[in-house]
Amino acid sequence: MKQSRQSSRSGVIQSSWYDAPQYYDIAFRSETRPEADFVEAACRKYCEFPVRRLLEPACGTGRLVAELAARGYTLTGFDLSKPALAYLRRRLARRKLEASVFQADMADFALPRPVDAAYNTFDSFRHLLTEQDARRHLQCVADHLRPGGIYILGFHLLPPDASEECTERWTERQGGTHVTVTLRVVSSDRRRRLETIRISLLVRRGETQLRLRDEFPLRLYAARQIRRLLAQVPAFELLDVYDFWYEIEHPLQLNDEISDTVFILRKC
């Protein structure tokens, strides 16, 4: 885990943003209900049995773990970040919800019994930086799904004509706390299939401000590359593809035009 450090001149704390779970959680709070609704809709559409047991690899602060547990599902979630897991456990206790939560790696984990469905909705998959680890993750999820169970996997693809420089900025609010996120691609190596992302958080509460900054690599995928990867995991069949609008009645084509991509994989 990276150690936090602060620049006295800039006032910016250099730290993993996963170590600031309360602000990470605010940054994505508006996505929680649409993502949970889509998980439920996909399970109804693609599973031939009632879905009760759900798994979230790389669950982070547990936005979806708590939301889906509150809807009556039996949840299992794991992550590598101890601060995020501690935050999730406090959230569950505060809301009087139950879920199985533990620390594990996406590419190497074990469950005591199979689950009906799994989901990973927002780019955590790209933290797996090698083809081997990505394949191991997919196989591990398949090994812990019941036959006919689905894996809802969402992450960004890279269209061939995409700019190598990209910046996104958004602000979310919870109570009197405002969190502004600036996400910038600072380097991109298509040959090695890696890009470096810089995350800057500006947290404002009244007159108080806190600035956090983090950088980390993510693996790049084009449509042909994810097709090739999925072909190496025959336990899964690709059923449909969506984007981040989550329109369950309108699946899309997997091609070089789509970027914000959600895959529906079913265990054969």
SVG drawing of the C-alpha trace seen along z (x, -y; Angstrom):
<svg xmlns="http://www.w3.org/2000/svg" viewBox="-37 -29 44 55">
<polyline fill="none" stroke="black" stroke-width="0.4" points="0.0,0.0 1.3,-3.5 2.2,-5.7 0.5,-9.1 2.7,-12.1 2.0,-15.8 3.7,-18.5 4.1,-21.6 4.1,-23.9 1.0,-22.6 -1.0,-21.3 -1.8,-18.2 -1.7,-14.8 -0.2,-12.1 -2.2,-9.0 -4.2,-6.1 -7.7,-7.4 -8.8,-4.0 -7.4,-5.0 -10.0,-7.8 -13.1,-5.7 -15.5,-8.3 -14.7,-10.6 -14.4,-7.9 -17.9,-6.8 -19.3,-10.3 -17.7,-10.6 -19.7,-7.6 -22.9,-7.8 -25.1,-8.8 -24.2,-5.6 -25.3,-3.3 -29.0,-2.9 -28.7,-2.6 -26.0,0.0 -28.0,2.0 -31.1,1.8 -29.1,3.1 -27.7,6.0 -31.2,7.0 -32.6,6.6 -29.7,8.6 -30.2,11.4 -33.9,11.6 -33.2,11.5 -30.3,14.0 -30.6,16.4 -33.1,19.3 -33.4,19.5 -34.1,17.1 -30.9,15.2 -30.3,14.8 -26.5,15.0 -24.4,12.3 -20.6,11.8 -18.7,8.5 -15.0,8.8 -13.1,5.6 -16.1,4.3 -14.3,1.2 -16.4,-0.9 -19.3,1.4 -21.8,-0.9 -23.4,1.9 -22.9,4.5 -25.0,2.4 -27.6,1.4 -28.2,5.0 -28.1,6.4 -30.8,3.9 -32.8,5.3 -32.8,8.7 -29.9,10.5 -27.1,12.5 -23.9,10.6 -20.2,11.5 -17.6,8.9 -13.9,8.7 -11.2,6.2 -7.5,5.6 -8.0,2.2 -8.2,2.5 -9.5,-1.1 -12.3,-0.4 -13.3,2.8 -13.3,1.2 -15.5,-1.5 -17.8,1.1 -18.1,3.0 -19.0,-0.2 -21.6,-0.9 -23.2,2.5 -23.2,2.3 -24.8,-1.2 -27.5,-0.1 -28.0,3.2 -27.2,5.2 -25.3,8.5 -22.7,9.5 -19.7,11.6 -16.7,9.3 -13.0,10.2 -9.6,9.2 -8.5,11.0 -6.9,10.5 -9.1,10.5 -6.9,13.1 -6.8,15.5 -9.8,15.9 -11.9,18.7 -15.5,18.9 -17.1,21.7 -20.0,22.2 -21.0,21.1 -23.0,17.9 -25.8,17.3 -24.3,14.2 -21.4,11.9 -20.8,8.3 -18.0,5.8 -19.4,2.7 -16.7,0.0 -13.2,0.5 -11.7,2.5 -11.0,5.3 -8.4,3.0 -6.3,3.0 -5.3,6.5 -2.2,5.5 -1.3,8.8 -3.2,11.1 -2.4,14.0 -4.0,12.2 -7.0,11.1 -7.5,14.7 -7.0,16.1 -9.7,13.6 -12.2,14.7 -11.6,18.3 -11.8,17.8 -15.2,16.1 -16.4,18.9 -15.2,21.5 -17.4,19.9 -20.6,19.4 -23.3,22.1 -23.9,23.4 -26.0,20.8 -24.9,18.0 -23.8,14.7 -20.9,12.3 -21.8,8.7 -18.4,7.0 -18.1,3.3 -15.1,1.4 -13.8,-1.0 -12.6,0.1 -10.2,-1.9 -11.5,-2.7 -8.6,-2.8 -9.1,-6.5 -9.3,-7.5 -7.2,-10.4 -4.3,-9.4 -5.0,-12.5 -8.3,-12.5 -9.7,-14.5 -12.9,-14.0 -14.3,-16.1 -17.4,-15.9 -18.7,-17.0 -20.8,-15.1 -22.3,-16.3 -23.4,-14.6 -24.7,-16.9 -22.3,-19.8 -19.4,-17.9 -18.6,-18.5 -16.1,-16.2 -14.8,-17.2 -12.9,-14.5 -10.6,-15.2 -9.4,-12.1 -6.6,-12.6 -4.7,-10.1 -1.1,-11.2 0.5,-8.6 -0.5,-5.8 1.5,-3.0 -0.6,-1.0 2.2,1.5 2.4,2.5 -1.3,1.9 -0.9,-0.3 -2.1,-3.8 -1.4,-5.9 -4.3,-7.6 -4.0,-10.6 -6.9,-11.2 -7.2,-14.5 -9.8,-15.0 -10.9,-18.4 -12.9,-18.0 -14.7,-21.1 -16.7,-21.4 -17.5,-25.0 -14.2,-26.9 -12.2,-23.7 -10.5,-22.2 -8.6,-18.9 -6.7,-18.0 -5.7,-14.3 -3.8,-13.0 -3.2,-9.5 -1.6,-7.9 -1.9,-4.3 -1.7,-2.1 -4.6,-0.4 -4.6,2.2 -5.9,1.1 -8.4,3.2 -9.7,2.8 -12.7,4.9 -10.6,7.5 -8.4,7.9 -11.3,8.6 -12.7,11.1 -9.4,12.9 -9.2,12.9 -12.7,14.3 -11.9,17.0 -9.2,18.2 -11.8,18.8 -14.2,21.4 -16.2,21.6 -17.8,18.3 -20.0,17.5 -20.6,13.9 -24.3,13.2 -24.7,9.5 -23.0,6.1 -24.4,2.9 -23.0,-0.6 -23.2,-2.7 -26.7,-3.8 -27.8,-0.3 -30.7,0.0 -31.5,3.7 -33.9,3.9 -31.3,2.5 -28.1,4.6 -25.3,3.3 -22.7,4.7 -19.2,5.3 -17.1,3.3 -14.7,0.4 -17.4,-2.2 -18.3,-1.2 -16.2,-2.5 -18.2,-2.3 -18.9,1.4 -20.8,3.8 -20.4,7.5 -22.9,10.2 -21.0,13.5 -22.7,16.8 -21.1,19.9 -21.6,22.7"/>
</svg>
